[in-house]
Every structure is written in C-alpha cells, then in structure tokens.
Amino acid sequence: MSVLMAVYNGQRYLAEALDTVLDQTWKDFELVVVDDASTDDTPSILRSYAQRDRRLVLLRNDSNLRLPASLNRGLTVCRAPLVARADADDLNHPKRLEEQFSFLEQHPAVGAVSCCCFLVDADKRLLRRHAVPAEDAKIKFKLLWESALAHSGVCYRLELVRSVGGYDETFTTGQDYDLWARLADRTQFANLPGTLLTVRFGHAASSTTIRASETAEFSCRVSQRLMSRYFGRPLEREVARALQTLLCAYEPVAADGVVPALKALDELMTLARTRENTDTWTWARQEVSRSLLKQAYYRTYNDPSLSWKLLARAVALDPQCAYSRPGALQALRLLVRGIRSPRLTTKRCMPESPTRGGE
C-alpha cells in the first residue's frame, strides 16, 4: 500500500498527522509526501521524519502547484496498487489502513473506500460525527449534490484512478468530488461504518476556509453535471445551485431559489422512485427530509410560512423525520419555538461536511 499526502505550509499540524499515519497497525506501506514549495518549517519537519523512518518518500515542488497537481505528481511515484490519501492536518485511527486494505482485498469490485469521521476544531474540540452511507447505490445517489467519500480518508485502486487521468488540475479545489464523478460509471464505492478519521475543520489554514466561495463554485459545477445526466436534460446553473444548496443544507437557499429548487426536487424524487432500489429509495426520502427540516429551521425568523411549507414537505417524505434521525427532534422543537417566538430564533447554519468536495 502507498499513502499519499500533499502539504503546503503545514507546520502546525504536520507532525501529529504524520504520527497517526506511521503508527498504523498495518505496517507494510510507503508514505509519499509532496511538499508543495512550503515556506515555513514543513521541509525540516519532513526531513527529520524521513531520517527516522525509511518508509517516507519525499518530493518537493520548485513552485507552488496547488493540491491536484501535487497529488498527480505523487501518484506517478506510488508503487503499490492501493493508494490511501492522508492530509497534513487530519488524524487517522490506528486501524484505518488495516481495515481498508482488508476490505478492498475482499471486495474486488470496489474501487474506492472511505469512512465516517469526526469533525473537530483547531484545538481538537469535537464538533460532530459525520456519518456517510455505506452502500454503493446510496453513495452514488448522494453524489448528485455532494461527495459522500471523505477525501483524506479514502483508499483507492491506483490503476483505476490513472485510467481516468488522475485529478483534474483545473479543479484547484473540489478535485476529489470531480474524481468520484468520473469514476462512478467504472467502479463501485463503499464507506466503512467505523469512524477511522478525525478531520480538523474550519481552522485558519484550511483551504476550505481560505477558498470557501471557490470550493462552492467547483462543487456546483460537478453537481450540475451529474444532475443533468440523472434528469436526462441540461439543468440550468442557478437551478442546480439552488437544488444543491437545498439538499446540502449547510446554509439557507436564497429566497429566489426556493421555488425552482423545490420543483427540481420533485422531479428528482419522482425519478429516484423508479430508478433506485427499495432500500436506497427509503434512505433517500429520509436524507432529503432531513435536509428540508434544516432548511425549514433556517427560515423561522424571516419567513415562518415558508418554514411550515418546508416542514410539511419533510414530513410528507418521511413521517418519522422528527424521530428517526439524531438531532432532528431537537431541530423540529427549535423550529416550532422559533415560529412561535421569533426572538428565540438565531440564524444558525450547519458546519460543512468534509465530503462536500473540497480540500
């Protein structure tokens, strides 16, 4: 197995991230690290680790090439048929590589496997656990609006990724989401149910923090492409953006986007009812219902009537939505309290998922 990491000015968290890779229970791997022309102490930290552990293979770019180009360079020197991604600010569970290697050995049809993860802040305070669907059909359905594979927790087959040209270097962020979209017709995906990764989320040096608007734009580009294919017709950019925002539910849908988003959602769910298997259809109803419930809460202060309309849609899709998902009952109670007493309502948005499609 090869582990692939790219880092740029990552001195703050790099040593801890390297430790969680090198201390894995599975020992038979090389760690390929591409230093993307760092200007801090990253090079000296990497050299010190390479002197102590021969498994490290160090590459350094002469100039800053950004993440996708750095990953592509690393892929050219990876020697193992399986490549596990790792980030310079995340923490890996000691059995992550062992479990993913074993899973891919036992499931040859699966080309990429990731896992659930914890989201923590810069000081490792727990924000929440991010759960993802395990089965291929559910992962690919959710891929319509966001990635359901954590990039820094994924392990994939090298030749499969090479067969589609690796990472698209025009995607300076969201390159993982684009890669999964291009692989979807060629392989199966999976997520292990265990929480094998801890993602530092939203700290000042995080690229998703620095380039949030850029990440959203690239993510929308992939989502629009996949939705258009699912619908069998070109989907307008603004409609795709509104539908993606509605389903991701990390922020409220823009006021002028709610009606077209709901119309597109009706079409999406009509298609899904006939195309997806029973288990995936049931899961999809619950997943979309949960998103609508969050959107309903976001609207409690400015537009209570729309909040109730979104709530009604959520209940119609999944009558048990308030009880069947963790946190949903609390969100419903806050929604009702907010509509009855607007003073109690705060504009609270969900932290974005590490799987949305950005690094």
TANOR-V184703 format. One record per pair of residues at least 24 apart in sequence whose C-alpha atoms are under 10 Angstrom apart, sorted by the first residue. I is the first residue (numbers start at 1). J is the second residue. D is the distance in Angstrom with one decimal. If there is no record, write none. Layout:
BEGIN
I;J;D, I;J;D
END
This chain:
BEGIN
1;26;9.5, 1;27;9.3, 1;28;6.7, 1;29;4.7, 1;30;6.6, 1;31;8.8, 1;78;8.7, 1;79;7.9, 1;80;4.9, 1;81;6.6, 1;82;5.1, 1;83;5.9, 1;84;7.4, 1;97;8.6, 1;101;7.9, 1;155;9.3, 1;157;9.8, 1;158;9.9, 2;28;8.8, 2;29;5.3, 2;30;4.9, 2;31;5.9, 2;32;7.0, 2;55;9.6, 2;75;9.3, 2;77;9.5, 2;78;6.0, 2;79;6.8, 2;80;5.4, 2;81;7.8, 2;82;6.2, 2;83;4.7, 2;84;6.2, 2;85;8.6, 2;97;9.9, 2;155;9.3, 2;158;9.3, 3;29;6.9, 3;30;6.1, 3;31;4.7, 3;32;6.0, 3;33;8.3, 3;55;9.9, 3;56;9.4, 3;57;9.9, 3;74;9.6, 3;75;9.8, 3;78;8.1, 3;80;9.1, 3;82;8.5, 3;83;5.5, 3;84;4.6, 3;85;5.7, 3;86;6.7, 3;97;9.0, 3;155;8.6, 4;30;8.5, 4;31;6.1, 4;32;5.0, 4;33;6.1, 4;34;8.0, 4;57;9.6, 4;70;10.0, 4;71;7.4, 4;72;9.9, 4;74;6.7, 4;75;7.6, 4;77;9.9, 4;78;7.8, 4;83;6.7, 4;84;6.1, 4;85;4.9, 4;86;6.0, 4;87;8.3, 4;152;9.4, 4;155;9.7, 5;31;7.5, 5;32;6.2, 5;33;4.8, 5;34;6.3, 5;35;8.6, 5;58;9.9, 5;67;9.6, 5;70;8.9, 5;71;7.4, 5;74;8.0, 5;84;8.8, 5;85;6.2, 5;86;5.1, 5;87;5.6, 5;88;6.8, 5;152;8.7, 6;32;8.3, 6;33;5.6, 6;34;4.6, 6;35;6.0, 6;36;6.9, 6;59;9.3, 6;60;9.6, 6;66;9.0, 6;67;6.7, 6;68;9.0, 6;69;9.6, 6;70;6.2, 6;71;6.3, 6;72;9.9, 6;73;9.6, 6;74;8.0, 6;85;9.1, 6;86;8.1, 6;87;6.9, 6;88;7.2, 7;33;7.4, 7;34;6.3, 7;35;5.2, 7;36;6.0, 7;37;8.7, 7;38;7.6, 7;42;8.0, 7;43;9.7, 7;60;9.7, 7;66;9.3, 7;67;8.0, 7;70;8.6, 7;71;9.8, 7;86;9.9, 7;87;7.4, 7;88;5.9, 7;89;9.0, 8;34;8.7, 8;35;6.1, 8;36;5.1, 8;37;6.7, 8;38;5.0, 8;39;8.1, 8;40;8.6, 8;42;7.6, 8;43;9.6, 8;64;8.1, 8;65;9.8, 8;66;8.3, 8;67;8.6, 8;70;9.9, 8;88;8.6, 8;205;9.7, 9;35;8.5, 9;36;8.2, 9;37;8.2, 9;38;4.8, 9;39;6.2, 9;40;5.5, 9;41;7.4, 9;42;5.9, 9;43;8.9, 9;88;9.5, 9;205;8.6, 10;35;9.3, 10;38;7.9, 10;39;9.6, 10;40;7.8, 10;41;8.1, 10;42;6.0, 10;43;9.5, 10;45;9.7, 10;87;9.7, 10;88;6.4, 10;89;7.3, 10;205;8.1, 10;206;9.6, 11;38;9.2, 11;39;9.8, 11;40;6.7, 11;41;5.7, 11;42;4.9, 11;43;8.7, 11;44;9.3, 11;45;7.4, 11;46;9.5, 11;88;8.7, 11;89;9.1, 12;40;9.7, 12;41;9.0, 12;42;8.7, 12;88;9.2, 12;89;8.1, 12;205;9.2, 13;42;9.8, 13;87;9.8, 13;88;6.5, 13;89;5.0, 13;90;7.9, 13;91;9.4, 13;122;9.4, 13;200;9.5, 14;41;9.9, 14;42;7.5, 14;45;7.8, 14;46;8.5, 14;87;8.7, 14;88;5.0, 14;89;6.0, 14;90;8.6, 14;91;9.9, 15;42;9.1, 15;45;7.1, 15;46;8.3, 15;48;10.0, 15;49;8.5, 15;88;8.2, 15;89;8.9, 16;88;8.4, 16;89;7.8, 16;90;8.3, 16;91;7.3, 16;92;9.8, 17;86;8.3, 17;87;7.3, 17;88;5.5, 17;89;5.8, 17;90;5.7, 17;91;5.4, 17;92;7.4, 18;45;9.8, 18;46;9.0, 18;49;8.4, 18;56;9.9, 18;86;9.0, 18;87;9.0, 18;88;7.2, 18;89;9.0, 18;90;9.2, 18;91;8.5, 18;92;9.2, 19;49;9.3, 19;91;8.6, 19;92;8.9, 19;94;9.9, 20;86;9.8, 20;90;8.7, 20;91;5.9, 20;92;5.3, 20;93;7.0, 20;94;6.7, 20;95;10.0, 20;96;9.8, 20;197;9.9, 21;86;7.9, 21;87;9.9, 21;90;9.9, 21;91;8.0, 21;92;6.4, 21;93;8.5, 21;94;7.7, 21;95;9.8, 21;96;9.0, 21;97;8.6, 22;49;9.8, 22;53;8.5, 22;55;8.5, 22;56;9.2, 22;92;9.7, 22;94;9.0, 23;92;9.3, 23;93;9.3, 23;94;6.5, 23;95;9.3, 24;92;8.3, 24;93;7.7, 24;94;4.5, 24;95;6.0, 24;96;7.4, 24;97;6.9, 24;98;7.8, 25;93;9.5, 25;94;5.8, 25;95;5.6, 25;96;8.3, 25;97;7.7, 25;98;6.6, 25;99;9.6, 26;94;8.3, 26;95;7.1, 26;96;8.4, 26;97;6.0, 26;98;5.0, 26;99;8.7, 26;101;8.8, 27;55;9.4, 27;97;8.8, 27;98;8.6, 28;55;8.8, 28;97;9.7, 28;98;9.6, 29;55;6.9, 29;56;9.3, 29;79;9.6, 29;80;8.0, 29;82;9.6, 29;83;9.4, 29;84;9.7, 29;97;9.1, 30;54;8.4, 30;55;4.7, 30;56;6.1, 30;57;7.1, 30;78;8.1, 30;79;8.3, 30;80;8.3, 30;83;9.6, 31;55;5.8, 31;56;4.8, 31;57;6.0, 31;58;8.3, 31;78;8.7, 31;83;9.7, 31;84;9.3, 31;85;9.7, 31;86;9.4, 32;56;6.0, 32;57;4.7, 32;58;6.1, 32;59;7.6, 32;71;9.7, 32;74;6.5, 32;75;8.7, 32;77;7.9, 32;78;7.0, 32;79;9.7, 32;83;9.8, 32;85;9.8, 32;86;9.9, 33;57;6.2, 33;58;5.2, 33;59;6.2, 33;60;8.4, 33;70;9.3, 33;71;9.1, 33;74;7.2, 33;86;9.4, 33;87;9.8, 33;88;9.4, 34;58;6.2, 34;59;4.7, 34;60;5.6, 34;61;7.3, 34;67;9.4, 34;69;10.0, 34;70;6.2, 34;71;7.4, 34;72;9.8, 34;73;7.8, 34;74;6.3, 35;59;6.1, 35;60;4.6, 35;61;6.2, 35;62;9.2, 35;63;9.8, 35;64;8.9, 35;65;9.9, 35;67;10.0, 35;70;8.0, 35;74;10.0, 36;60;6.1, 36;61;5.1, 36;62;7.7, 36;63;6.9, 36;64;5.2, 36;65;6.4, 36;66;6.9, 36;67;7.8, 36;69;9.3, 36;70;6.6, 36;71;9.8, 37;61;5.2, 37;62;5.9, 37;63;5.3, 37;64;5.2, 37;65;8.1, 37;66;9.5, 38;62;9.5, 38;63;8.8, 38;64;7.7, 39;64;10.0, 65;169;9.2, 65;172;9.4, 66;169;8.4, 66;171;9.7, 66;172;6.6, 66;173;8.8, 67;167;9.3, 67;169;8.2, 67;171;9.2, 67;172;6.8, 67;173;7.7, 67;175;8.6, 67;207;9.8, 67;359;8.0, 68;166;8.6, 68;167;5.6, 68;168;6.7, 68;169;5.2, 68;170;8.2, 68;171;7.2, 68;172;6.5, 68;173;7.9, 68;174;9.3, 68;175;6.6, 68;176;8.7, 68;359;9.6, 69;166;9.4, 69;167;7.4, 69;168;8.1, 69;169;5.6, 69;170;9.1, 69;171;9.6, 69;172;8.7, 70;167;9.6, 70;169;9.2, 71;166;8.5, 71;167;7.4, 71;169;9.5, 72;162;9.2, 72;165;8.9, 72;166;6.3, 72;167;6.3, 72;168;8.9, 72;169;8.5, 73;166;9.8, 75;158;7.7, 75;159;9.9, 75;161;9.1, 75;162;8.3, 75;166;8.1, 75;167;9.7, 76;158;9.7, 76;162;9.1, 76;166;9.8, 78;158;8.3, 79;158;9.0, 80;157;9.0, 80;158;7.6, 80;159;9.9, 81;156;8.5, 81;157;5.9, 81;158;5.3, 81;159;7.0, 81;160;9.4, 82;111;9.4, 82;112;9.3, 82;155;6.8, 82;156;5.7, 82;157;4.7, 82;158;5.6, 82;159;8.6, 82;160;9.8, 83;112;9.4, 83;154;8.4, 83;155;5.5, 83;156;5.4, 83;157;6.3, 83;158;6.0, 83;159;9.7, 83;161;9.7, 84;112;9.4, 84;113;9.3, 84;114;9.2, 84;151;9.3, 84;152;8.1, 84;153;7.3, 84;154;5.8, 84;155;4.0, 84;156;6.4, 84;157;8.9, 84;158;9.4, 85;114;9.6, 85;150;9.6, 85;151;6.8, 85;152;5.1, 85;153;6.1, 85;154;5.7, 85;155;6.2, 85;156;8.4, 86;151;8.0, 86;152;4.7, 86;153;6.4, 86;154;8.0, 86;155;9.3, 86;197;9.6, 87;151;8.7, 87;152;5.5, 87;153;8.5, 87;199;8.9, 87;200;9.9, 87;359;8.8, 88;152;9.2, 88;200;9.9, 89;122;9.4, 89;152;9.6, 89;198;9.3, 89;199;7.4, 89;200;6.4, 89;201;9.2, 89;203;9.8, 89;205;9.4, 89;206;8.5, 90;119;9.7, 90;120;9.5, 90;152;7.6, 90;153;9.1, 90;197;7.3, 90;198;5.8, 90;199;4.9, 90;200;5.7, 90;201;9.0, 91;117;9.8, 91;118;9.6, 91;152;9.4, 91;153;9.5, 91;196;8.7, 91;197;5.9, 91;198;5.0, 91;199;6.6, 91;200;8.1, 92;117;9.4, 92;152;9.2, 92;153;7.9, 92;195;9.4, 92;196;6.1, 92;197;4.7, 92;198;6.4, 92;199;8.8, 93;117;9.7, 93;153;9.9, 93;194;9.7, 93;195;7.8, 93;196;4.7, 93;197;5.7, 93;198;7.8, 94;196;7.9, 94;197;9.4, 95;196;7.4, 96;153;8.4, 96;154;9.8, 96;155;9.7, 96;192;9.7, 96;194;9.0, 96;195;8.9, 96;196;5.4, 96;197;7.7, 97;153;9.5, 97;154;9.8, 97;155;8.3, 97;196;9.1, 99;192;8.4, 99;194;9.4, 99;196;9.1, 100;153;9.6, 100;154;8.6, 100;155;6.8, 100;156;9.3, 100;191;9.3, 100;192;7.8, 100;196;9.7, 101;155;8.0, 101;156;9.6, 103;190;9.4, 103;191;9.9, 103;192;8.5, 104;155;8.6, 104;156;8.5, 104;157;8.7, 104;190;9.5, 107;188;9.6, 107;190;9.7, 108;157;9.8, 108;187;9.7, 108;188;9.3, 109;186;9.7, 109;187;6.6, 109;188;6.1, 109;189;8.7, 110;136;8.6, 110;156;8.6, 110;157;8.7, 110;186;9.7, 110;187;6.1, 110;188;4.5, 110;189;5.5, 110;190;6.8, 111;155;8.4, 111;156;5.6, 111;157;5.6, 111;158;8.9, 111;159;9.6, 111;160;7.0, 111;161;8.8, 111;183;8.6, 111;184;9.5, 111;186;8.4, 111;187;5.5, 111;188;5.8, 111;189;6.2, 111;190;8.4, 112;149;8.6, 112;154;6.6, 112;155;5.6, 112;156;4.2, 112;157;6.6, 112;158;9.7, 112;160;9.1, 112;161;9.4, 112;180;8.8, 112;183;9.2, 112;187;8.0, 112;188;7.2, 112;189;5.2, 112;190;6.6, 112;191;8.5, 113;149;7.5, 113;150;9.2, 113;151;9.8, 113;153;8.3, 113;154;5.5, 113;155;5.4, 113;156;6.5, 113;157;9.4, 113;188;8.9, 113;189;5.9, 113;190;4.7, 113;191;5.3, 113;192;7.1, 114;148;8.7, 114;149;5.6, 114;150;6.1, 114;151;7.6, 114;152;8.4, 114;153;5.3, 114;154;4.1, 114;155;6.3, 114;156;8.7, 114;189;8.4, 114;190;6.5, 114;191;4.7, 114;192;6.3, 114;193;9.2, 114;194;9.8, 114;195;9.9, 114;196;8.8, 114;197;9.3, 115;148;9.3, 115;149;7.2, 115;150;6.8, 115;151;9.5, 115;152;9.7, 115;153;6.3, 115;154;7.2, 115;155;9.5, 115;190;8.2, 115;191;4.7, 115;192;4.7, 115;193;6.3, 115;194;6.4, 115;195;6.3, 115;196;6.2, 115;197;7.3, 116;148;9.5, 116;149;8.6, 116;150;7.7, 116;153;8.4, 116;191;7.2, 116;192;6.9, 116;193;6.2, 116;194;6.1, 116;195;4.6, 116;196;6.5, 116;197;6.9, 116;198;8.9, 116;355;9.9, 117;150;8.0, 117;153;8.2, 117;193;9.5, 117;194;8.1, 117;195;4.9, 117;196;6.1, 117;197;4.7, 117;198;5.4, 117;199;6.8, 117;353;10.0, 117;354;8.8, 117;355;9.9, 118;195;6.9, 118;196;8.4, 118;197;6.4, 118;198;4.7, 118;199;6.1, 118;200;8.5, 118;201;9.5, 118;354;9.7, 119;197;8.8, 119;198;6.0, 119;199;5.0, 119;200;6.1, 119;201;6.0, 119;202;9.4, 119;351;9.1, 119;352;9.7, 119;353;8.5, 119;354;8.1, 120;198;7.0, 120;199;6.1, 120;200;5.0, 120;201;5.8, 120;202;8.7, 120;203;9.5, 121;199;8.3, 121;200;5.5, 121;201;5.3, 121;202;6.6, 121;203;6.6, 122;199;9.6, 122;200;6.0, 122;201;6.9, 122;202;7.4, 122;203;5.3, 122;204;8.4, 122;205;9.6, 122;206;9.7, 123;200;8.4, 123;201;10.0, 123;203;9.0, 124;198;8.8, 124;199;9.0, 124;200;7.0, 124;201;9.1, 125;200;9.2, 126;198;9.3, 126;199;9.8, 126;200;9.4, 126;201;9.9, 127;200;9.6, 127;201;8.7, 127;351;8.4, 128;351;9.0, 129;195;8.2, 129;198;9.1, 129;199;9.9, 130;195;8.6, 130;198;9.7, 130;199;9.7, 130;352;10.0, 130;353;7.3, 130;354;8.3, 130;355;9.1, 131;191;9.5, 131;193;8.0, 131;194;9.2, 131;195;8.3, 131;353;9.8, 132;190;9.6, 132;191;7.0, 132;192;8.8, 132;193;8.0, 132;355;8.9, 133;190;8.0, 133;191;6.6, 133;192;8.8, 133;193;8.2, 133;280;9.8, 133;283;9.0, 134;189;8.4, 134;190;5.3, 134;191;4.4, 134;192;6.2, 134;193;6.6, 135;188;8.9, 135;189;7.2, 135;190;5.5, 135;191;7.0, 135;192;9.2, 135;280;8.8, 136;184;9.4, 136;187;9.2, 136;188;5.7, 136;189;4.9, 136;190;5.6, 136;191;8.4, 136;280;9.6, 137;188;8.5, 137;189;8.3, 137;190;9.2, 137;276;7.7, 137;277;8.2, 137;279;9.3, 137;280;6.6, 137;281;9.7, 138;189;9.4, 138;190;9.3, 138;276;8.9, 138;277;9.6, 138;279;8.8, 138;280;5.7, 138;281;8.7, 138;283;7.6, 138;284;7.6, 139;184;9.7, 139;188;9.3, 139;189;7.0, 139;190;7.4, 139;191;8.4, 139;280;9.5, 140;180;9.0, 140;181;8.6, 140;184;7.1, 140;185;9.7, 140;188;8.8, 140;189;7.8, 140;190;9.8, 140;226;9.9, 141;226;9.7, 141;227;9.8, 141;230;9.5, 141;272;8.7, 141;276;8.5, 141;280;8.3, 141;281;9.6, 141;284;8.0, 142;223;10.0, 142;247;9.3, 142;248;9.6, 142;284;8.2, 142;287;9.0, 142;288;9.8, 143;177;8.1, 143;178;9.9, 143;180;8.2, 143;181;7.4, 143;184;9.1, 143;222;9.1, 143;223;7.5, 143;226;7.8, 143;227;9.2, 143;355;9.8, 143;356;9.1, 143;357;9.8, 144;181;8.8, 144;220;9.9, 144;222;8.3, 144;223;5.5, 144;224;8.0, 144;225;8.6, 144;226;5.6, 144;227;5.7, 144;228;9.3, 144;229;9.5, 144;230;8.2, 144;240;10.0, 144;243;10.0, 144;244;8.2, 144;247;9.6, 144;268;10.0, 145;177;9.9, 145;219;8.3, 145;220;7.9, 145;222;8.3, 145;223;5.1, 145;224;8.2, 145;226;8.2, 145;227;7.8, 145;240;8.8, 145;241;9.2, 145;243;7.9, 145;244;5.1, 145;245;8.2, 145;246;9.3, 145;247;6.8, 145;248;6.9, 145;356;8.2, 145;357;9.7, 146;177;7.3, 146;219;7.4, 146;220;8.8, 146;222;8.6, 146;223;6.9, 146;244;7.7, 146;245;9.8, 146;247;8.8, 146;248;7.1, 146;353;9.0, 146;354;10.0, 146;355;6.9, 146;356;4.8, 146;357;6.5, 147;174;9.4, 147;176;8.1, 147;177;5.5, 147;178;8.9, 147;179;9.9, 147;180;7.6, 147;181;8.7, 147;219;9.0, 147;222;9.8, 147;223;9.3, 147;353;9.0, 147;354;8.7, 147;355;5.0, 147;356;5.0, 147;357;5.6, 147;358;9.2, 148;177;8.7, 148;180;9.3, 148;189;9.5, 148;190;9.3, 148;191;8.4, 148;353;9.1, 148;354;8.9, 148;355;5.5, 148;356;7.3, 148;357;8.7, 149;176;8.6, 149;177;8.3, 149;180;8.3, 149;189;8.4, 149;190;8.2, 149;191;7.2, 149;354;8.6, 149;355;5.6, 149;356;8.6, 149;357;8.7, 150;176;8.7, 150;177;9.5, 150;191;9.0, 150;197;8.9, 150;199;9.3, 150;353;8.8, 150;354;6.0, 150;355;4.7, 150;356;8.3, 150;357;8.4, 150;358;9.5, 150;359;9.8, 151;175;9.4, 151;176;6.2, 151;177;8.4, 151;180;9.8, 151;354;7.8, 151;355;6.8, 151;356;9.6, 151;357;8.1, 151;358;8.4, 151;359;7.8, 152;176;9.5, 152;197;8.1, 152;198;9.5, 152;199;8.3, 152;354;8.7, 152;355;9.2, 152;359;8.5, 153;191;9.6, 153;195;9.9, 153;196;7.6, 153;197;6.2, 153;198;9.0, 153;199;9.1, 153;354;9.9, 153;355;9.8, 154;190;9.6, 154;191;8.7, 154;197;9.8, 156;189;9.4, 160;186;8.2, 160;187;8.4, 170;218;9.6, 171;214;9.5, 171;215;9.0, 171;218;6.8, 171;219;9.4, 171;358;9.5, 172;211;9.6, 172;214;8.4, 172;215;8.4, 172;218;8.4, 172;358;9.0, 172;359;9.0, 173;207;8.1, 173;208;8.1, 173;211;8.0, 173;212;9.3, 173;214;7.1, 173;215;5.5, 173;216;9.0, 173;217;9.3, 173;218;6.9, 173;219;8.4, 173;357;7.6, 173;358;5.2, 173;359;6.0, 174;208;9.3, 174;214;8.7, 174;215;5.8, 174;216;8.2, 174;217;8.9, 174;218;5.9, 174;219;5.9, 174;220;9.5, 174;221;9.6, 174;222;8.7, 174;355;9.4, 174;356;7.9, 174;357;4.4, 174;358;3.9, 174;359;6.5, 175;215;9.4, 175;218;8.2, 175;219;8.7, 175;222;9.6, 175;357;7.0, 175;358;6.8, 175;359;7.9, 176;219;9.7, 176;355;8.8, 176;356;9.2, 176;357;5.9, 176;358;6.9, 176;359;8.0, 177;218;8.9, 177;219;7.1, 177;222;7.1, 177;223;8.9, 177;355;8.0, 177;356;7.4, 177;357;4.6, 177;358;7.4, 177;359;9.9, 178;218;8.5, 178;219;8.0, 178;221;8.8, 178;222;6.0, 178;223;9.0, 178;225;9.8, 178;226;9.9, 178;357;7.8, 178;358;9.8, 179;222;9.6, 179;357;9.7, 180;222;9.8, 180;357;9.6, 181;222;7.3, 181;223;8.9, 181;225;8.9, 181;226;7.4, 182;222;9.7, 182;226;9.7, 199;353;9.9, 199;354;7.5, 200;354;9.3, 201;351;8.5, 201;352;8.6, 201;353;8.9, 201;354;7.8, 202;351;8.5, 202;352;8.8, 202;354;9.9, 206;359;7.8, 207;358;8.0, 207;359;5.9, 208;352;9.4, 208;354;8.9, 208;357;9.4, 208;358;6.2, 208;359;5.8, 209;358;9.9, 209;359;9.4, 211;358;9.1, 211;359;9.3, 212;358;8.7, 212;359;10.0, 214;358;9.2, 215;356;8.9, 215;357;7.3, 215;358;5.8, 215;359;8.3, 216;241;9.1, 216;245;9.6, 216;356;8.8, 216;357;8.4, 216;358;8.3, 217;241;8.8, 218;357;8.3, 218;358;8.6, 219;244;9.1, 219;356;7.4, 219;357;6.0, 219;358;7.7, 220;244;7.2, 220;245;9.0, 220;357;9.6, 222;357;9.2, 227;264;9.9, 227;268;8.5, 230;268;8.1, 230;271;8.3, 230;272;9.2, 230;275;9.9, 231;264;9.4, 231;267;8.0, 231;268;7.2, 231;271;7.7, 231;272;10.0, 235;264;9.2, 239;263;9.4, 239;264;7.5, 240;264;8.4, 243;268;9.8, 245;291;9.5, 245;295;9.4, 246;288;8.9, 246;291;6.9, 246;292;7.1, 246;294;9.1, 246;295;6.9, 247;287;8.5, 247;288;6.4, 247;289;9.1, 247;290;8.8, 247;291;5.5, 247;292;7.3, 247;294;9.5, 247;295;8.8, 248;287;9.8, 248;288;9.0, 248;290;9.9, 248;291;6.7, 248;292;9.5, 248;294;9.6, 248;295;9.6, 248;350;9.5, 248;352;8.5, 248;353;8.8, 248;356;8.2, 249;288;9.6, 249;290;8.8, 249;291;5.4, 249;292;7.6, 249;293;9.0, 249;294;6.3, 249;295;6.2, 249;296;9.9, 249;298;9.2, 249;349;8.1, 249;350;7.3, 249;351;9.6, 249;352;8.8, 250;291;8.8, 250;294;8.4, 250;295;8.7, 250;298;9.8, 250;348;9.4, 250;349;5.7, 250;350;4.7, 250;351;6.4, 250;352;5.8, 250;353;8.3, 251;294;8.8, 251;295;7.6, 251;298;7.6, 251;347;9.4, 251;348;8.3, 251;349;5.3, 251;350;6.8, 251;351;8.9, 251;352;8.9, 252;294;8.5, 252;295;5.9, 252;296;8.7, 252;297;9.1, 252;298;5.9, 252;299;7.5, 252;347;9.4, 252;348;9.5, 252;349;7.7, 252;350;9.9, 253;295;7.5, 253;298;9.0, 253;299;9.3, 255;299;9.7, 255;303;9.6, 255;306;9.9, 258;295;9.9, 258;306;9.3, 258;310;9.7, 262;292;9.8, 262;310;9.2, 262;313;9.3, 269;317;9.6, 282;317;9.3, 282;318;8.7, 283;318;9.7, 284;317;9.2, 284;318;9.7, 285;314;8.7, 285;315;9.9, 285;316;9.2, 285;317;5.5, 285;318;6.1, 285;319;9.9, 285;321;9.4, 286;314;8.5, 286;315;9.5, 286;317;7.0, 286;318;5.7, 286;319;9.1, 286;320;8.6, 286;321;6.7, 286;324;8.3, 286;325;8.3, 287;314;9.6, 287;317;9.4, 287;318;9.0, 287;321;9.2, 287;325;9.1, 288;313;9.5, 288;314;7.4, 288;317;7.8, 288;318;8.7, 288;321;9.8, 289;313;7.3, 289;314;4.2, 289;315;6.9, 289;316;8.2, 289;317;5.9, 289;318;6.1, 289;319;9.0, 289;320;9.5, 289;321;6.5, 289;322;9.4, 289;325;10.0, 289;328;9.9, 290;314;6.9, 290;315;9.3, 290;317;9.5, 290;318;8.6, 290;321;6.6, 290;322;8.5, 290;324;9.6, 290;325;7.7, 290;326;9.9, 290;327;9.7, 290;328;7.1, 290;331;9.8, 291;328;9.9, 292;317;9.6, 292;321;10.0, 293;321;8.2, 293;322;8.6, 293;328;7.6, 293;329;9.8, 293;331;7.5, 293;332;7.2, 293;335;8.6, 294;328;8.4, 294;331;7.2, 294;332;8.6, 294;335;8.9, 294;348;9.7, 294;349;8.6, 294;350;8.6, 295;335;10.0, 295;349;9.3, 296;331;9.3, 296;332;8.8, 296;335;7.1, 296;336;9.9, 297;331;7.0, 297;332;7.5, 297;333;9.5, 297;334;7.3, 297;335;5.0, 297;336;8.5, 297;337;10.0, 297;338;7.9, 297;339;9.0, 297;345;8.7, 297;346;9.4, 297;347;8.6, 297;348;8.6, 297;349;9.4, 298;335;8.3, 298;338;9.7, 298;345;8.9, 298;346;8.4, 298;347;6.2, 298;348;6.9, 298;349;7.4, 298;350;10.0, 299;335;8.7, 299;338;9.2, 299;339;9.0, 299;345;9.5, 299;346;10.0, 299;347;8.4, 300;334;9.0, 300;335;6.3, 300;336;8.2, 300;337;8.9, 300;338;5.6, 300;339;5.4, 300;340;9.0, 300;341;9.4, 300;342;7.2, 300;344;9.9, 300;345;7.0, 300;346;8.8, 300;347;8.8, 301;335;9.4, 301;338;6.7, 301;339;6.8, 301;340;9.7, 301;341;8.8, 301;342;5.5, 301;343;8.2, 301;344;9.0, 301;345;6.2, 301;346;7.7, 301;347;8.0, 302;339;9.5, 302;342;8.7, 302;345;9.9, 302;347;9.7, 303;339;8.8, 304;335;9.1, 304;336;9.5, 304;338;8.5, 304;339;5.7, 304;340;9.0, 304;342;9.0, 305;339;8.8, 307;335;8.0, 307;336;9.4, 307;338;9.9, 307;339;8.2, 308;335;8.9, 308;336;9.0, 308;339;8.8, 311;335;9.0
END
